[in-house]
């Protein structure tokens, strides 16, 4: 009846010899693995630390050598007695730093350059580009005063009583079909063509061939010339009088007589030029009435002295009324043939 006790011993692991032996083996293996792991870690740490220290030491040596070489290169023009090649006296063996080559002072100048500079200093002649006084600056017919414009054309157009650019542009507007162009003065010309024509007139390049055959381009530049005058054609001291008497023809005519002579001639020429567009057939083609012309040319003849935008907007209708009165009533017959 020993069977139950054998079975009982088999199913009691704490009393089983086989399990006890297995536990001893497991414990021994664990201890061995732990010992090997600890040894491996210690060895790896030592290897890495040694390698790191060696690399750091080598890097520091190389850095020190570079510093020495750099200081020598900047303090000496040429390293004395060193012809290149071999091992630099500043380079430790195995550092990998190339030998110190002859380095010139970066601030040093070659003798040839020094002689050239000295000759330029001794020379009394200056380069044409040394100053801006020698640069060709040609006065423009645009943006000047009427007096300056007349002075500029004194040699080229001595017999003209009016600025030649004004009479020329007015003539070209009519010649290129301005009387039959719908929206003339209202529809602007091509901006690139206007700019090219402006440059051409300033440079005198139109003498052989006029740069454009487009009436709106000439009309736009004519307005621009009036608008860009340094002082308005109708002077600021008469501005308020013009607005106060804008509906009275006699007063408007008397105000013009107070203008300087050249201003009076310019105003009369422009008004006579605009009166040519009031023919019934012309108005039918251009769709430009006296009101339209006055609205466009008022800002070019009058210039509000106030910087307040609201004041300028309020005055614009009176400016237009003044110019419309001149277009409808001013006698400009005495301007016939005047250029």
Secondary structure in CASP SS format (residue, H / E / C, confidence):
PFRMAT SS
TARGET T0000
AUTHOR 0000-0000-0000
METHOD secondary structure of the structure
MODEL  1
X C 1.00
X C 1.00
X H 1.00
X H 1.00
X H 1.00
X H 1.00
X H 1.00
X H 1.00
X H 1.00
X H 1.00
X C 1.00
X C 1.00
X H 1.00
X H 1.00
X H 1.00
X C 1.00
X H 1.00
X H 1.00
X H 1.00
X H 1.00
X H 1.00
X H 1.00
X H 1.00
X H 1.00
X H 1.00
X H 1.00
X H 1.00
X H 1.00
X H 1.00
X H 1.00
X H 1.00
X H 1.00
X H 1.00
X H 1.00
X H 1.00
X H 1.00
X H 1.00
X H 1.00
X H 1.00
X H 1.00
X H 1.00
X H 1.00
X H 1.00
X H 1.00
X H 1.00
X H 1.00
X H 1.00
X H 1.00
X H 1.00
X H 1.00
X H 1.00
X H 1.00
X H 1.00
X H 1.00
X H 1.00
X H 1.00
X H 1.00
X H 1.00
X H 1.00
X H 1.00
X H 1.00
X H 1.00
X H 1.00
X H 1.00
X H 1.00
X H 1.00
X H 1.00
X H 1.00
X H 1.00
X H 1.00
X H 1.00
X H 1.00
X H 1.00
X H 1.00
X H 1.00
X C 1.00
X C 1.00
X C 1.00
X C 1.00
X C 1.00
X C 1.00
X C 1.00
X C 1.00
X C 1.00
X C 1.00
X C 1.00
X C 1.00
X C 1.00
X C 1.00
X C 1.00
X C 1.00
X C 1.00
X C 1.00
X C 1.00
X C 1.00
X C 1.00
X C 1.00
X C 1.00
X C 1.00
X C 1.00
X C 1.00
X C 1.00
X C 1.00
X C 1.00
X C 1.00
X C 1.00
X C 1.00
X C 1.00
X C 1.00
X C 1.00
X H 1.00
X H 1.00
X H 1.00
X H 1.00
X H 1.00
X H 1.00
X H 1.00
X H 1.00
X H 1.00
X H 1.00
X H 1.00
X H 1.00
X C 1.00
X C 1.00
X C 1.00
X C 1.00
X C 1.00
X C 1.00
X C 1.00
X C 1.00
X C 1.00
X C 1.00
X C 1.00
X C 1.00
X C 1.00
X C 1.00
X C 1.00
X C 1.00
X C 1.00
X C 1.00
X C 1.00
X C 1.00
X C 1.00
X C 1.00
X C 1.00
X H 1.00
X H 1.00
X H 1.00
X H 1.00
X H 1.00
X H 1.00
X H 1.00
X C 1.00
X C 1.00
X C 1.00
X C 1.00
X C 1.00
X C 1.00
X C 1.00
X C 1.00
X C 1.00
X C 1.00
X C 1.00
X H 1.00
X H 1.00
X H 1.00
X H 1.00
X H 1.00
X H 1.00
X H 1.00
X H 1.00
X H 1.00
X H 1.00
X H 1.00
X H 1.00
X C 1.00
X C 1.00
X H 1.00
X H 1.00
X H 1.00
X C 1.00
X C 1.00
X C 1.00
X C 1.00
X C 1.00
X C 1.00
X C 1.00
X C 1.00
X C 1.00
X C 1.00
X H 1.00
X H 1.00
X H 1.00
X H 1.00
X H 1.00
X H 1.00
X H 1.00
X H 1.00
X H 1.00
X H 1.00
X H 1.00
X H 1.00
X H 1.00
X C 1.00
X C 1.00
X C 1.00
X C 1.00
X C 1.00
X C 1.00
X C 1.00
X C 1.00
X C 1.00
X C 1.00
X C 1.00
X H 1.00
X H 1.00
X H 1.00
X H 1.00
X H 1.00
X H 1.00
X H 1.00
X H 1.00
X H 1.00
X H 1.00
X H 1.00
X H 1.00
X H 1.00
X C 1.00
X C 1.00
X C 1.00
X C 1.00
X C 1.00
X C 1.00
X C 1.00
X C 1.00
X H 1.00
X H 1.00
X H 1.00
X H 1.00
X H 1.00
X H 1.00
X H 1.00
X H 1.00
X H 1.00
X C 1.00
X C 1.00
X C 1.00
X C 1.00
X H 1.00
X H 1.00
X H 1.00
X H 1.00
X H 1.00
X H 1.00
X H 1.00
X H 1.00
X C 1.00
X C 1.00
X C 1.00
X C 1.00
X H 1.00
X H 1.00
X H 1.00
X H 1.00
X H 1.00
X H 1.00
X H 1.00
X H 1.00
X H 1.00
X H 1.00
X H 1.00
X H 1.00
X H 1.00
X H 1.00
X H 1.00
X H 1.00
X H 1.00
X H 1.00
X C 1.00
X H 1.00
X H 1.00
X H 1.00
X H 1.00
X H 1.00
X H 1.00
X H 1.00
X C 1.00
X C 1.00
X C 1.00
X H 1.00
X H 1.00
X H 1.00
X H 1.00
X H 1.00
X H 1.00
X H 1.00
X H 1.00
X H 1.00
X H 1.00
X H 1.00
X H 1.00
X C 1.00
X C 1.00
X C 1.00
X C 1.00
X C 1.00
X C 1.00
X C 1.00
X H 1.00
X H 1.00
X H 1.00
X H 1.00
X H 1.00
X H 1.00
X H 1.00
X H 1.00
X H 1.00
X H 1.00
X H 1.00
X H 1.00
X H 1.00
X H 1.00
X H 1.00
X H 1.00
X H 1.00
X H 1.00
X H 1.00
X H 1.00
X H 1.00
X C 1.00
X C 1.00
X C 1.00
X H 1.00
X H 1.00
X H 1.00
X C 1.00
X C 1.00
X C 1.00
X C 1.00
END
